[in-house]
Protein backbone atom coordinates (compact mmCIF):
# COMPACT_ATOMS: atom_id res chain seq x y z
CA UNK A 1 0.00 0.00 0.00
CA UNK A 2 1.47 3.33 -1.01
CA UNK A 3 1.33 6.36 1.21
CA UNK A 4 -0.55 9.30 -0.19
CA UNK A 5 1.75 12.02 -1.44
CA UNK A 6 0.98 15.71 -1.19
CA UNK A 7 -0.33 17.18 -4.43
CA UNK A 8 1.72 19.69 -6.37
CA UNK A 9 1.25 23.25 -5.19
CA UNK A 10 -0.56 25.09 -7.94
CA UNK A 11 -0.79 28.44 -6.16
CA UNK A 12 1.95 31.02 -5.65
CA UNK A 13 3.93 31.30 -2.46
CA UNK A 14 3.57 34.44 -0.39
CA UNK A 15 7.25 35.30 -0.63
CA UNK A 16 6.82 38.99 -1.49
CA UNK A 17 4.59 39.91 1.50
CA UNK A 18 6.69 37.72 3.79
CA UNK A 19 9.93 39.25 2.50
CA UNK A 20 8.62 42.80 2.91
CA UNK A 21 7.45 42.05 6.44
CA UNK A 22 10.79 40.46 7.33
CA UNK A 23 12.68 43.41 5.87
CA UNK A 24 10.55 45.93 7.77
CA UNK A 25 10.87 44.07 11.06
CA UNK A 26 14.63 43.65 10.56
CA UNK A 27 15.03 47.39 9.92
CA UNK A 28 12.93 48.20 12.99
CA UNK A 29 14.97 45.76 15.08
CA UNK A 30 18.21 47.30 13.79
CA UNK A 31 17.02 50.77 14.80
CA UNK A 32 16.08 49.52 18.27
CA UNK A 33 19.49 47.86 18.69
CA UNK A 34 21.23 51.04 17.50
CA UNK A 35 19.19 53.19 19.90
CA UNK A 36 19.90 50.79 22.75
CA UNK A 37 23.63 50.77 21.99
CA UNK A 38 23.71 54.59 21.98
CA UNK A 39 21.78 54.62 25.27
CA UNK A 40 24.26 52.19 26.85
CA UNK A 41 27.30 54.07 25.52
CA UNK A 42 26.24 57.65 26.30
CA UNK A 43 23.59 57.25 28.96
CA UNK A 44 21.00 59.07 26.82
CA UNK A 45 18.74 58.13 23.95
CA UNK A 46 19.56 59.51 20.50
CA UNK A 47 17.81 62.86 19.84
CA UNK A 48 15.19 61.54 17.35
CA UNK A 49 14.24 58.69 19.68
CA UNK A 50 14.14 61.00 22.69
CA UNK A 51 11.80 63.44 20.89
CA UNK A 52 9.50 60.54 19.89
CA UNK A 53 9.45 59.29 23.49
CA UNK A 54 8.64 62.80 24.74
CA UNK A 55 5.79 63.15 22.25
CA UNK A 56 4.38 59.73 23.15
CA UNK A 57 4.66 60.44 26.88
CA UNK A 58 2.78 63.74 26.51
CA UNK A 59 -0.08 62.18 24.53
CA UNK A 60 -2.94 60.76 26.65
CA UNK A 61 -3.99 57.17 25.89
CA UNK A 62 -7.55 58.15 24.97
CA UNK A 63 -6.53 60.79 22.44
CA UNK A 64 -7.45 60.70 18.77
CA UNK A 65 -3.77 60.26 17.82
CA UNK A 66 -3.45 56.99 19.73
CA UNK A 67 -6.76 55.76 18.34
CA UNK A 68 -5.65 56.49 14.76
CA UNK A 69 -2.28 54.80 15.32
CA UNK A 70 -3.95 51.78 16.94
CA UNK A 71 -6.50 51.48 14.12
CA UNK A 72 -3.75 51.74 11.48
CA UNK A 73 -1.64 49.05 13.16
CA UNK A 74 -4.69 46.80 13.53
CA UNK A 75 -5.62 47.33 9.86
CA UNK A 76 -2.10 46.51 8.66
CA UNK A 77 -2.09 43.39 10.85
CA UNK A 78 -5.47 42.28 9.52
CA UNK A 79 -4.37 42.81 5.91
CA UNK A 80 -1.22 40.78 6.54
CA UNK A 81 -3.19 37.95 8.15
CA UNK A 82 -5.63 37.86 5.23
CA UNK A 83 -2.73 37.91 2.72
CA UNK A 84 -1.07 35.01 4.53
CA UNK A 85 -4.20 32.86 4.82
CA UNK A 86 -6.02 33.58 1.56
CA UNK A 87 -4.74 31.38 -1.26
CA UNK A 88 -3.47 33.08 -4.37
CA UNK A 89 -5.02 32.56 -7.75
CA UNK A 90 -4.11 29.46 -9.68
CA UNK A 91 -0.82 29.88 -11.47
CA UNK A 92 -0.64 26.56 -13.30
CA UNK A 93 -2.78 23.97 -15.04
CA UNK A 94 -2.50 20.23 -14.69
CA UNK A 95 -1.21 18.15 -17.60
CA UNK A 96 -2.54 14.66 -18.25
CA UNK A 97 0.40 12.25 -18.18
CA UNK A 98 0.06 8.65 -19.40
CA UNK A 99 0.46 6.16 -16.56
CA UNK A 100 3.63 4.13 -16.54
CA UNK A 101 3.29 0.45 -15.74
CA UNK A 102 4.93 -0.13 -12.37
CA UNK A 103 6.45 3.34 -12.39
CA UNK A 104 5.90 6.16 -9.93
CA UNK A 105 2.75 8.23 -10.14
CA UNK A 106 3.58 11.49 -11.90
CA UNK A 107 1.90 14.84 -11.57
CA UNK A 108 2.87 17.54 -14.07
CA UNK A 109 1.74 21.17 -14.32
CA UNK A 110 2.30 23.98 -16.82
CA UNK A 111 2.31 27.67 -15.92
CA UNK A 112 -0.15 30.16 -17.40
CA UNK A 113 2.76 31.79 -19.19
CA UNK A 114 3.66 28.39 -20.66
CA UNK A 115 0.09 27.93 -21.87
CA UNK A 116 0.16 31.39 -23.48
CA UNK A 117 3.47 30.66 -25.19
CA UNK A 118 2.22 27.30 -26.45
CA UNK A 119 -0.94 28.94 -27.81
CA UNK A 120 1.02 31.74 -29.50
CA UNK A 121 3.50 29.31 -31.05
CA UNK A 122 0.68 27.16 -32.47
CA UNK A 123 -1.27 30.18 -33.71
CA UNK A 124 1.79 31.48 -35.58
CA UNK A 125 1.81 28.29 -37.66
CA UNK A 126 -1.64 28.99 -39.14
CA UNK A 127 -1.54 30.41 -42.67
CA UNK A 128 -2.40 34.10 -42.78
CA UNK A 129 -1.22 34.96 -39.25
CA UNK A 130 1.36 37.75 -39.24
CA UNK A 131 1.63 38.43 -35.50
CA UNK A 132 0.26 36.92 -32.29
CA UNK A 133 -0.05 38.04 -28.70
CA UNK A 134 -1.45 35.57 -26.18
CA UNK A 135 -2.65 35.90 -22.60
CA UNK A 136 -3.79 33.03 -20.42
CA UNK A 137 -5.55 32.83 -17.08
CA UNK A 138 -6.98 29.92 -15.12
CA UNK A 139 -9.90 29.32 -17.48
CA UNK A 140 -9.19 30.98 -20.82
CA UNK A 141 -6.64 31.86 -23.47
CA UNK A 142 -7.07 35.14 -25.36
CA UNK A 143 -5.25 35.68 -28.63
CA UNK A 144 -4.72 38.93 -30.51
CA UNK A 145 -3.98 38.11 -34.15
CA UNK A 146 -2.59 40.51 -36.71
CA UNK A 147 -3.08 39.66 -40.37
CA UNK A 148 -3.11 41.15 -43.85
CA UNK A 149 -6.07 39.07 -45.03
CA UNK A 150 -9.66 40.29 -45.13
CA UNK A 151 -11.05 36.84 -44.19
CA UNK A 152 -10.99 37.47 -40.46
CA UNK A 153 -13.82 35.11 -39.45
CA UNK A 154 -12.25 32.11 -41.19
CA UNK A 155 -8.83 32.93 -39.75
CA UNK A 156 -10.27 33.32 -36.24
CA UNK A 157 -11.98 29.91 -36.50
CA UNK A 158 -8.83 28.25 -37.86
CA UNK A 159 -6.61 29.75 -35.13
CA UNK A 160 -8.94 28.94 -32.22
CA UNK A 161 -9.42 25.38 -33.49
CA UNK A 162 -5.65 24.85 -33.96
CA UNK A 163 -4.83 26.24 -30.50
CA UNK A 164 -7.59 24.21 -28.82
CA UNK A 165 -6.26 21.04 -30.49
CA UNK A 166 -2.68 21.87 -29.45
CA UNK A 167 -3.74 22.37 -25.83
CA UNK A 168 -5.71 19.11 -25.89
CA UNK A 169 -2.75 17.19 -27.39
CA UNK A 170 -0.44 18.71 -24.76
CA UNK A 171 -2.74 17.29 -22.08
CA UNK A 172 -3.84 20.54 -20.45
CA UNK A 173 -6.73 19.64 -18.14
CA UNK A 174 -9.20 21.21 -18.18
CA UNK A 175 -8.71 22.69 -21.65
CA UNK A 176 -9.12 26.47 -21.35
CA UNK A 177 -11.63 28.36 -23.46
CA UNK A 178 -9.83 29.86 -26.48
CA UNK A 179 -10.89 33.19 -28.00
CA UNK A 180 -9.22 35.29 -30.65
CA UNK A 181 -9.44 38.85 -31.89
CA UNK A 182 -8.28 39.30 -35.47
CA UNK A 183 -7.11 42.69 -36.70
CA UNK A 184 -6.39 43.40 -40.35
CA UNK A 185 -3.21 45.38 -40.84
CA UNK A 186 -2.57 47.11 -44.13
CA UNK A 187 0.88 46.82 -45.69
Residue pairs with C-beta under 8 A, 6 or more apart in sequence:
2 105
5 105
7 107
8 92
8 107
8 109
10 90
10 91
10 92
10 94
10 109
11 87
11 88
11 89
11 90
11 91
12 88
12 89
12 91
14 83
14 84
14 88
17 80
17 83
17 84
18 84
21 80
34 46
35 45
35 46
35 49
38 44
38 45
38 46
39 45
39 46
44 50
45 53
59 65
59 66
60 66
89 138
90 112
90 138
91 111
91 112
92 109
92 110
92 111
92 112
93 109
93 110
93 112
93 115
93 138
93 172
93 173
93 174
93 176
94 107
94 108
94 109
94 172
94 173
95 108
95 109
95 110
95 170
95 171
95 172
95 173
96 171
96 172
96 173
97 106
97 107
97 108
97 171
99 105
100 106
108 171
110 118
110 170
110 172
112 136
112 137
112 138
113 136
115 136
115 141
115 167
115 172
115 176
116 134
116 135
116 136
116 141
117 134
118 166
118 167
118 170
119 134
119 136
119 141
119 143
119 163
119 166
119 167
119 178
120 132
120 133
120 134
120 143
122 162
122 163
122 166
123 129
123 132
123 134
123 143
123 145
123 159
123 162
123 163
123 180
124 132
125 162
126 155
126 158
126 159
126 162
127 158
128 147
128 148
128 149
128 151
128 155
128 158
129 145
129 146
129 147
129 155
129 159
130 146
130 147
130 148
130 185
131 145
131 146
131 185
132 143
132 144
132 145
132 146
133 143
133 144
134 141
134 142
134 143
134 144
135 141
135 142
136 142
136 176
137 176
138 176
139 176
139 177
140 176
140 177
140 178
140 179
141 163
141 167
141 176
141 177
141 178
141 179
142 179
142 180
142 181
143 159
143 160
143 163
143 178
143 179
143 180
143 181
144 180
144 181
144 183
145 155
145 156
145 159
145 180
145 181
145 182
145 183
146 183
146 185
147 155
147 182
147 183
147 184
147 185
148 184
148 185
148 186
148 187
149 155
149 184
150 184
152 182
152 184
153 182
155 182
156 180
156 181
156 182
159 180
159 182
160 178
160 179
160 180
163 178
163 180
164 175
164 178
167 175
167 176
167 178
168 175
